């Protein structure tokens, strides 16, 4: 297992886990309706901007699927029985059980290593538009192109059937480079903190995973030349009432979001909807990839116990070595089989 987990004091202690299992979850995090956002007036910075500053975490939404299961249809929230099943699942996954491994994960690590159990959401998907909570259909052009597993299968960047000649054949996350924007907003198995800092002319957003900072100017300057392409795009911010609107362009094909690269256009809207919650609404637009624009949302919560420590991803990153060693082993087996004719 790579040395990637940030461990907070007491986070995995037997005492805390026992208390949590007995007492249950503290509160239920829900998607914030648009009409509710208008009722809260956030505090202001010394220069008059809405104050988004602080450390936030999306841990409570770890169990929310990105796309809504088809069986839920347009149902945006779980009912009490469904939420109770999710709670039971989360409690089970947080137990110190060596046989409780993450289903479908090539990491094969125990569930309790991950930051599951720090709250619970009743949302059925991160995608909120289309109403069915699923990505819209691909265009005919996009559907006809072969998939690139480096950008579509998450951490490992492959499903074991593609060539694995070197680190470049794995995903950027496996190489401890970036999860990319806007993927970095989506809660992962750990390191879901982000910190917002503000000045009169800029907003900085620091992501715990993978230790990267976006510096977003607010002075109305245009995007850099389209000849300059970046893994996390080029961000420009402005205020619309209580909401920070961030326009992101100039993405690179080397870091794609759901298969979209150079032609991706993203607009983020960050709103402080109550004293302890910021809502991040992300609109995705790529007419060469999808048949319509679509939107997903995450909610960051304050947690007085949450601290962001260094994520020393490269230190002890045996995953990369193991991936490539396994690939060489499979090649030798295939060569031996071909030679023997069996």
BELSUL-V821992 format. One record per residue. N is the residue number from 1. RES is the residue in one letter. PSI is psi as a letter, one per 40 degrees, with the letter a starting at -180 (* if undefined). OMEGA is omega in radians with two decimals (none if undefined). Layout:
N/RES/PSI/OMEGA + N/RES/PSI/OMEGA
//
This chain:
1/X/h/3.14 + 2/X/i/3.13 + 3/X/g/-3.03 + 4/X/e/-3.01 + 5/X/h/2.96 + 6/X/h/-3.12 + 7/X/h/3.07 + 8/X/i/-3.08 + 9/X/h/3.09 + 10/X/e/-2.99 + 11/X/d/-3.11 + 12/X/e/-3.12 + 13/X/i/-3.13 + 14/X/d/-3.11 + 15/X/d/-3.10 + 16/X/d/3.12 + 17/X/d/-3.13 + 18/X/d/3.12 + 19/X/d/-3.11 + 20/X/d/-3.13 + 21/X/d/-3.10 + 22/X/d/-3.00 + 23/X/e/3.13 + 24/X/a/-3.06 + 25/X/i/3.08 + 26/X/g/3.07 + 27/X/i/3.12 + 28/X/h/3.11 + 29/X/h/-3.11 + 30/X/i/3.01 + 31/X/h/-3.07 + 32/X/h/3.11 + 33/X/i/-3.09 + 34/X/d/-3.10 + 35/X/d/3.10 + 36/X/d/-3.12 + 37/X/d/-3.06 + 38/X/e/-3.06 + 39/X/e/-3.09 + 40/X/h/3.06 + 41/X/h/-3.08 + 42/X/i/3.04 + 43/X/i/-3.10 + 44/X/i/2.97 + 45/X/i/-3.14 + 46/X/d/-3.12 + 47/X/e/2.96 + 48/X/e/3.11 + 49/X/i/3.00 + 50/X/h/-3.04 + 51/X/h/3.10 + 52/X/e/-2.94 + 53/X/i/3.09 + 54/X/a/3.09 + 55/X/h/-3.06 + 56/X/i/3.10 + 57/X/i/3.08 + 58/X/f/-3.11 + 59/X/d/-3.06 + 60/X/e/-3.10 + 61/X/e/-3.12 + 62/X/d/-3.06 + 63/X/e/3.10 + 64/X/h/3.10 + 65/X/i/3.12 + 66/X/d/3.04 + 67/X/i/-3.11 + 68/X/h/3.02 + 69/X/h/-3.04 + 70/X/d/-3.07 + 71/X/d/-3.13 + 72/X/e/-3.14 + 73/X/b/-3.14 + 74/X/e/-3.09 + 75/X/h/-3.03 + 76/X/d/-3.05 + 77/X/i/3.07 + 78/X/i/3.00 + 79/X/i/-3.07 + 80/X/d/3.13 + 81/X/d/3.13 + 82/X/d/3.11 + 83/X/d/3.10 + 84/X/d/3.10 + 85/X/d/3.09 + 86/X/d/3.11 + 87/X/d/3.12 + 88/X/d/3.10 + 89/X/d/-3.11 + 90/X/d/3.11 + 91/X/d/3.14 + 92/X/d/-3.09 + 93/X/d/-3.13 + 94/X/e/-3.14 + 95/X/i/3.11 + 96/X/g/-3.09 + 97/X/h/-3.07 + 98/X/d/-3.14 + 99/X/e/-3.09 + 100/X/g/-3.08 + 101/X/i/-3.10 + 102/X/h/-3.06 + 103/X/h/3.07 + 104/X/e/-3.10 + 105/X/h/3.07 + 106/X/e/3.07 + 107/X/d/3.11 + 108/X/f/-3.09 + 109/X/i/3.12 + 110/X/i/-3.12 + 111/X/d/-3.02 + 112/X/e/3.02 + 113/X/d/-3.03 + 114/X/i/-3.01 + 115/X/g/3.12 + 116/X/h/3.13 + 117/X/e/3.13 + 118/X/f/-3.09 + 119/X/i/-3.07 + 120/X/h/3.13 + 121/X/i/3.08 + 122/X/e/3.14 + 123/X/i/-3.14 + 124/X/e/3.10 + 125/X/i/2.99 + 126/X/d/3.11 + 127/X/h/3.13 + 128/X/e/3.09 + 129/X/h/0.20 + 130/X/i/-3.09 + 131/X/d/3.13 + 132/X/e/3.06 + 133/X/f/-3.11 + 134/X/i/3.10 + 135/X/i/3.12 + 136/X/i/-3.14 + 137/X/i/3.03 + 138/X/i/2.99 + 139/X/i/3.12 + 140/X/d/3.13 + 141/X/d/-3.10 + 142/X/d/-3.12 + 143/X/d/-3.10 + 144/X/e/-3.10 + 145/X/i/3.07 + 146/X/i/-3.14 + 147/X/i/3.07 + 148/X/h/-3.03 + 149/X/d/3.14 + 150/X/d/-3.04 + 151/X/e/-3.03 + 152/X/e/-3.06 + 153/X/e/3.00 + 154/X/b/-2.92 + 155/X/d/-3.00 + 156/X/d/3.10 + 157/X/f/3.12 + 158/X/i/3.12 + 159/X/e/3.09 + 160/X/e/-3.11 + 161/X/e/-3.10 + 162/X/i/3.06 + 163/X/i/3.12 + 164/X/g/-3.03 + 165/X/d/-3.12 + 166/X/i/-3.11 + 167/X/d/-3.10 + 168/X/e/3.11 + 169/X/e/3.06 + 170/X/i/3.12 + 171/X/i/3.13 + 172/X/d/3.12 + 173/X/d/3.09 + 174/X/d/-3.12 + 175/X/e/3.09 + 176/X/f/-3.10 + 177/X/d/-3.11 + 178/X/i/2.91 + 179/X/e/-3.14 + 180/X/i/3.05 + 181/X/h/0.15 + 182/X/e/-3.10 + 183/X/d/-3.06 + 184/X/e/3.10 + 185/X/d/-3.01 + 186/X/h/-3.13 + 187/X/h/3.09 + 188/X/a/-3.04 + 189/X/e/3.07 + 190/X/i/3.10 + 191/X/f/-3.10 + 192/X/f/3.13 + 193/X/i/2.97 + 194/X/i/-3.08 + 195/X/h/3.12 + 196/X/h/3.05 + 197/X/i/-3.09 + 198/X/i/2.90 + 199/X/i/3.11 + 200/X/d/-3.03 + 201/X/e/-3.08 + 202/X/i/2.93 + 203/X/h/3.08 + 204/X/h/3.07 + 205/X/h/3.13 + 206/X/h/-3.13 + 207/X/h/3.13 + 208/X/d/3.14 + 209/X/h/-0.01 + 210/X/g/3.02 + 211/X/f/3.13 + 212/X/i/-3.08 + 213/X/h/3.00 + 214/X/h/3.08 + 215/X/h/-2.95 + 216/X/h/3.12 + 217/X/i/-3.12 + 218/X/e/-2.96 + 219/X/e/3.08 + 220/X/e/3.14 + 221/X/i/3.12 + 222/X/i/3.02 + 223/X/i/3.06 + 224/X/i/-3.13 + 225/X/h/3.11 + 226/X/e/3.06 + 227/X/e/-3.13 + 228/X/h/-3.09 + 229/X/h/-3.06 + 230/X/i/-3.13 + 231/X/d/-3.14 + 232/X/e/3.09 + 233/X/a/-3.12 + 234/X/h/-3.02 + 235/X/h/3.04 + 236/X/h/-3.04 + 237/X/i/3.04 + 238/X/i/3.11 + 239/X/h/2.98 + 240/X/g/-3.06 + 241/X/b/-3.11 + 242/X/e/-2.99 + 243/X/h/2.99 + 244/X/h/-3.13 + 245/X/h/-3.10 + 246/X/h/3.10 + 247/X/h/-3.06 + 248/X/h/3.14 + 249/X/a/3.06 + 250/X/f/3.06 + 251/X/i/3.13 + 252/X/i/3.04 + 253/X/e/-3.12 + 254/X/e/3.11 + 255/X/g/-3.02 + 256/X/i/3.06 + 257/X/h/-3.12 + 258/X/f/3.11 + 259/X/e/-3.12 + 260/X/h/-3.10 + 261/X/b/-3.04 + 262/X/d/-3.07 + 263/X/e/-3.13 + 264/X/h/3.01 + 265/X/h/-3.06 + 266/X/h/2.99 + 267/X/h/3.10 + 268/X/i/3.07 + 269/X/h/-3.08 + 270/X/h/-3.07 + 271/X/h/3.02 + 272/X/h/-2.99 + 273/X/e/2.95 + 274/X/a/-3.03 + 275/X/d/-3.02 + 276/X/e/-3.08 + 277/X/h/2.91 + 278/X/h/3.11 + 279/X/h/3.11 + 280/X/h/3.14 + 281/X/h/-3.00 + 282/X/h/3.12 + 283/X/h/-3.08 + 284/X/h/-3.12 + 285/X/h/3.00 + 286/X/g/-3.07 + 287/X/e/3.06 + 288/X/e/-3.06 + 289/X/d/-3.07 + 290/X/i/-3.08 + 291/X/e/3.09 + 292/X/i/3.01 + 293/X/i/3.11 + 294/X/i/-3.00 + 295/X/i/2.95 + 296/X/i/-3.11 + 297/X/i/2.98 + 298/X/i/3.13 + 299/X/h/3.07 + 300/X/h/-3.11 + 301/X/i/3.00 + 302/X/i/3.07 + 303/X/h/-3.05 + 304/X/d/-3.14 + 305/X/e/-3.01 + 306/X/h/3.07 + 307/X/i/3.08 + 308/X/h/3.08 + 309/X/i/3.10 + 310/X/h/3.03 + 311/X/g/-3.07 + 312/X/g/-3.01 + 313/X/d/-3.09 + 314/X/d/-3.12 + 315/X/h/-3.13 + 316/X/f/-3.13 + 317/X/g/-3.13 + 318/X/e/-3.13 + 319/X/d/-3.09 + 320/X/d/3.12 + 321/X/d/-3.10 + 322/X/d/3.11 + 323/X/d/-3.08 + 324/X/d/3.06 + 325/X/d/3.12 + 326/X/d/3.11 + 327/X/d/3.12 + 328/X/d/3.11 + 329/X/d/3.12 + 330/X/d/3.11 + 331/X/d/3.13 + 332/X/d/3.12 + 333/X/d/-3.14 + 334/X/d/3.13 + 335/X/d/3.12 + 336/X/d/3.13 + 337/X/d/3.13 + 338/X/d/-3.12 + 339/X/d/-3.12 + 340/X/e/-3.12 + 341/X/e/3.13 + 342/X/*/none
//
